[in-house]
Amino acid sequence: MDNNTQNNVNFNEEARKVEELYNDFLANLDKIKAEQNQAIKDFVDNLVVEKIDEIKQRLLSKSN
């Protein structure tokens, strides 16, 4: 195998490794995005419940 052929083989192997790492990065990024979205949803849901409870308490105290 001549030097150019060996360089091409090495380049292709390195390119494959970079592509695998990039794909892993994208998969992890999707996982992190999903976790963040769930955390935001949970936060908003809890906030809504808290605000509803506050409004109920205010209405109950006004009616007494």
Secondary structure as a PSIPRED ss2 file (coil, helix, strand):
# PSIPRED VFORMAT (PSIPRED V4.0)

   1 M C   1.000  0.000  0.000
   2 D C   1.000  0.000  0.000
   3 N H   0.000  1.000  0.000
   4 N H   0.000  1.000  0.000
   5 T H   0.000  1.000  0.000
   6 Q H   0.000  1.000  0.000
   7 N H   0.000  1.000  0.000
   8 N H   0.000  1.000  0.000
   9 V H   0.000  1.000  0.000
  10 N H   0.000  1.000  0.000
  11 F H   0.000  1.000  0.000
  12 N H   0.000  1.000  0.000
  13 E H   0.000  1.000  0.000
  14 E H   0.000  1.000  0.000
  15 A H   0.000  1.000  0.000
  16 R H   0.000  1.000  0.000
  17 K H   0.000  1.000  0.000
  18 V H   0.000  1.000  0.000
  19 E H   0.000  1.000  0.000
  20 E H   0.000  1.000  0.000
  21 L H   0.000  1.000  0.000
  22 Y H   0.000  1.000  0.000
  23 N H   0.000  1.000  0.000
  24 D H   0.000  1.000  0.000
  25 F H   0.000  1.000  0.000
  26 L H   0.000  1.000  0.000
  27 A H   0.000  1.000  0.000
  28 N H   0.000  1.000  0.000
  29 L H   0.000  1.000  0.000
  30 D H   0.000  1.000  0.000
  31 K H   0.000  1.000  0.000
  32 I H   0.000  1.000  0.000
  33 K H   0.000  1.000  0.000
  34 A H   0.000  1.000  0.000
  35 E H   0.000  1.000  0.000
  36 Q H   0.000  1.000  0.000
  37 N H   0.000  1.000  0.000
  38 Q H   0.000  1.000  0.000
  39 A H   0.000  1.000  0.000
  40 I H   0.000  1.000  0.000
  41 K H   0.000  1.000  0.000
  42 D H   0.000  1.000  0.000
  43 F H   0.000  1.000  0.000
  44 V H   0.000  1.000  0.000
  45 D H   0.000  1.000  0.000
  46 N H   0.000  1.000  0.000
  47 L H   0.000  1.000  0.000
  48 V H   0.000  1.000  0.000
  49 V H   0.000  1.000  0.000
  50 E H   0.000  1.000  0.000
  51 K H   0.000  1.000  0.000
  52 I H   0.000  1.000  0.000
  53 D H   0.000  1.000  0.000
  54 E H   0.000  1.000  0.000
  55 I H   0.000  1.000  0.000
  56 K H   0.000  1.000  0.000
  57 Q H   0.000  1.000  0.000
  58 R H   0.000  1.000  0.000
  59 L H   0.000  1.000  0.000
  60 L H   0.000  1.000  0.000
  61 S H   0.000  1.000  0.000
  62 K H   0.000  1.000  0.000
  63 S H   0.000  1.000  0.000
  64 N C   1.000  0.000  0.000
